[in-house]
Amino acid sequence: MRPSRFCLSLFLLSGLALGVVSHVDAQDRGIGDFPKLSAERDWPWWRGPSRNGVAAGSDPVITEWSNTKNVVWKTPVPGRGHSSPIVVGDKVFLETADEAKKVLSVVAFDRKSGKQLWKTDVSTGGFARKNHPKNTEASPTLACDGERLFASFFHHETIQATALDLNGKRLWQETVGPFNPRTFEYGYAPSPTLYRGTVIISAEYDGESAITALNGQTGKPVWRTKRQSMITFSTPIVAHVAGKDQLLIS
């Protein structure tokens, strides 16, 4: 991972450029904010509700496990992936990949019992010709706004974003941009980041790199910022720094 750090500002008055178009905020484009998540016990995206790995609530932290101790349920997961499970309401969701059939999917389980509720295939074929042995084809973590699931996958030499409802119905699917690394053929890892009604996705490699924000309702691009042709496996995060919201990526 390269040592440089990139910061770009996201705030109401100036926003970001879409390519070379004038600077404009997502809300100026008529994009409503995401609904508020209501449950403290939800874990709606990578690293949790505050994006810092800290769970809300006052329940005691469990630090010991065995095959039976502190285990409420176990369930098989179809395929393979390093995607973190997310928890919203009474469901658990995660990305997975069937490497033999070359199918990328989103799977839902019942939070209380572990029973598989549904599985939606979002893409078939086009797997990378090479990947790091410790990576998978389903390493990004889903993000959820309480009504929709947002997934990002690498296939057919592109990064593709997909939105599903909580019952697994596909709402939209959009190609974010090219992704075809040659120097570091280690796969893909960044997870989607939600901000002010947009889904922000990084596609940075030794080629036509960019960070893109999509309209969460339609999947259409809101802005796209070109980046250096250098690989990163980092997920962008939004932090309030120096009096304004900033998008940070390493």
Protein Blocks (a to p, Z undefined) as FASTA:
>chain_A
ZZbdcdddddfklmpaehjaccddfklnopacddddfbfkbcfbghijnonopaedjbdc
dfbdcfknopabdcddehjdfbdcddehjbccdddddfklopacdddddfklopafbdcd
fbggjiafbdcfkbcfblbccddehjaccddddeehiacdddddfkopafbdcdfbdcdd
fklcgbjfbdcddeehiacdddddfbddddddddfknopafbdcdddddddfbdcdddde
ehiacdddZZ
